């Protein structure tokens, strides 16, 4: 099995370090590039890495390793905080050892495809009993809501939470190289007491093998993964193409992030973000953020 390699390791001490909002000071940030696209490995890293967050819409993984925050993209990795460049070199060797260990044991690791989606605490608290009974192991319902928002616990750990009106079960359809081709989603009727997850899985297998077994009280929707991704086609309609970083910044603008928030998320200075925004405006021929976001939405970037 071919191992994952890397190149072009660089380090700098510019900008805020560590997980955004953590307030943890740092000294050095490091960045390096992978010799191959490692997107296929994300579900397996997501299953085993410490405090891992899979941000599917942003195309990245964020997790903790050896006391530092690692942000993993398909083609590169950003790490902070580190002590100095020597520490960065030693750290990257350990990190690559971890990633290659995941690659070697991929067949033994149940992949975790679930993305990190943080529901606001203010919404979660509305479906909790509000009694602070402590049966979940936490002192207050607010504490439970905060942990559930961060996906640190499951809704079922509150014995008094209202019953859901609908659930979804999504399965990936993979090729021989471990790349996701499509996904099959079941809309489950949770009001049916005879519903069986095992039966649904069996129905799914028969469906994929060409069988016609009916899926009782569940609807199935298959979503194809579009290989004609917007970021690969939009530059064909622009006089001057957007760089990968500019597309990244534009997407964050579309999600309502400020320059400061984008700077924290991408580990670059606010001045650099401002420069990227100016370049985006020039290339799109717009004058302000709203016009840029509207253009991005029409092209399917956000």
N, C-alpha and C positions, 0 to 999 in steps of 0.2 A: 504494500500500500504506500502510495506516494505521500511524503510528509509535507506539511504546510511550511513554507519558507517566508522570509520577510527581507526587506531592504530599506535603505534610506532612513535610518533612525536619526531623528533630530530632537533637540531639546531646547527649551527656552524658559525664561522666568517672567514673561510678560503676561499680565492679566490675572483674573481671579482663578484660583485653583479649587479642586475638589468638587463634590456634588453640589449643584446649584441649590442655594438656600441653606447649606449645611453650616456655613460660616467657618469651616475648618481651614486654617491657613496652610499654605504650602509654599514651596520654593521653586520647583521645576515641573514643567509639563513636558511630556515626551510624545512624539508621534512617529509612526512607522507605517509602511505599506506592505500588504501581503502580495506574494508572488502569484496568487490565484484568488478567484472569487470564492469566499467562504460562506456565502449566504446559505448554502445547503446545510451547514453545521449549526446554524442558529437555534433550531428547536432542541438540539441535544445539549448545547451550552446552556440554554434556558432551563433545562431540566436539572442541571447539576451545579451551576455556578451559584455563589453566595449572593443573596439579595439581588437576584437578577431581575431586570425589567426589560421585556421585549416590546419595544415601541414599533409596532408593525407599520403604522402610518408614516413614521420617520425613517424606517429602514435601518434601525440600529438596535443594539443590545447595550444595556448599561448594567454593570455588576461590580462587586467588590472582589479584589484579589490581593492578598498580601498587604492589606491595610490601605490600598489605593483604589481609586475609582477608574474603571476601564470602560471606555465607550467604543464599542465594536461596530464598524461598518463593514459591508461586504468586501471592501478593498483596502481598508486601513484601520488603525487603532489609535486612540488618543488616551493617554494615561496621566493622572495627576492625583494628589501631589507626590513628588519624588524629591529626594534630597539634593542630588546633583547628577551630572551626566554619567558618572561611573555607576551610580545607583540605578539610573535608567537602563544602562546596558545589561546589568545583572538581572534587573527586574524583567526585562523583555525576554531574556533567555528562559526564565522560570515560567513566564506567561506562555511562551511558545511551547514549552514542555507540557503545560496543562492543556493547551488547545490540541496538540498532537495526541495526547493521551485520550482526549474525548474522541478524536477521529478514529483512533485504533479500536476503541471500545464502543463505537457507534451502534453496532448491532445489538449490544447488550443494554443500551440505554433507551428506555421508553421516551420518545421525543415529546416535548411539551410545546405545543403550537399556540397555546393561549397567550394572547398579547396582554400587556399591562394597560389597563384602562382604569384610571382613578376617578371613581364617582365622587362628587362632592359630599362631604360629611353632612351638610345641611339637608341633602336629599335623603340620605340613608336614615338619618335620625327620625324622619317622618314615618318610617315603616317599623320602627322599634317600639316596644311597649312603654318605654319611659319610666319603668318602675325601679331601675337600678337594683334588680334582684341579685345580681352577682352570680347567677347560675351558669353563665358563660365563662366564668373564671376571671372576669374583669370587674372593677368596682362600679363602673357607671355605664349606662347605655351610650353616652358620648364617647367613652373610651373604646367601646365595641365598634361604634360607627367609624372612628378614626382608623382602627386596625383593619376593618373591612374595606375601607376606602383605599388602603395601601395593599390590599390583597394578602394580608398577613394571616387572616383567618377566613373561615367559610361562613356563609349565611346560616347554614344548618346548626352552627354552634350556639345560636340563640334559640332556646326551646320555645320562645313565645313570639317569634317573628311571624308575620302574616304569611299565608301560603301564596306562592307565586301563581300568577294566572297563566304564564307561559314560560317554557324553557326551550333552549336551543341546544342541540348536540351537533357539533361539526367535526367531520373526519376529513383528513387530507388524502388526496389521491396522488401517489408518488410515482416517479419513474425509477428505473434501475439504478440511477446515480444518486437517488435520494432527493431529487428536486421536486417541489410541489407543482403539479400540473393543474389541479383543480381541487375543489373541496365539496363535500356533500353535507348539507345541513338539514337536520331533522327539526321540525317544529313539533314539540311534544305537548300533548294534552295532559297537563298535570292533574286535572280534575278526575281523570279516569284512574280509579284505584287498581285496576288490573294491568296498568301499563308496566312493562318489564323492559329494563335497559338491555338485558341479555337477548330478549326477543328482537329488539330493535337492531342490535348489532348483527344478529343472524339475518334479518331482513335486508340489511345493508349489503352483506356479503352476497346474498342471492341476487340482489339488484345489480351489483357490479359484475357478477358472473353471467349476467344475461337472463336470470330467472324472472319470474313474474309474481313472486310472493307479495300479497297485499300488505301494506304497512298500516295496520289498524291504528286509528286515532293519531296519525302522524303524517305530516306532509314533508316531501323531500324536495330540496332545491339544490341543483348543482351549479356552481359558479366557476367559470373558466378563468384561469389566470392569463390576462392579456399580455402577450409578449410584445405588443406594440405599445410600450409604456410611454406616457406623455413626455417624460424628460428626454426620450430618445428621438421624438419626432418634432417637438416644438422648434428646435433650432433650424429645421428645414424651412421654416416660414419667416425667420428673422434675418435681417440684413447682416447682423453681427451676432453670433451665437452666445448664449449664456454659458458661463462656466458651471461646473458641477457645484461649486460653492455658492454661486449666485442663485442657482435653482434651489439649493437648500435654504438659503436666506429667504427667498421669495415664498417658499412653502411655509416657513415659520411666520412670515408676515401675514399669509393667508389664514393662519390659525390665531391671529390676533395678538401675537407676541410683539412687545416693544423691542427697540434696539438693545436695551440693557438685558432683557430676558433672552434674546437671541445670542448675545455675547456670552452670557453665563452658560447657555446650553451647548454652544459650540466651542467654548473655551478660547475665544478670541476677544480682543479688546473692542469696546464700543466704537472707537474710531474706525477700526477695520470694518465693522458692521456698517457704519455710516458710509464708508467708501463703496462697499458692495451695493448698498441701496442706491447710491448715486449712479453706479454703473448700470444697475437694473433699469432705472428710470430712462437713462440715455438709450439703452438698447431696445426698450419697449416703446420709446417715444411718448412717455407719459410724464406728468408733472407732480403727482403725489401718490401716496400709498393706496388710496381707494381705487384709483384707476389701475394700478399694478395688480392689486388683488382681484379685481373684476376680470382682468385679462387672464390671470392665472386660473381662475375658476372656470372660465370659458374653455380653456385648454385642458381642463381635467387635472391640473396640478394640485388643487386643494378641494 
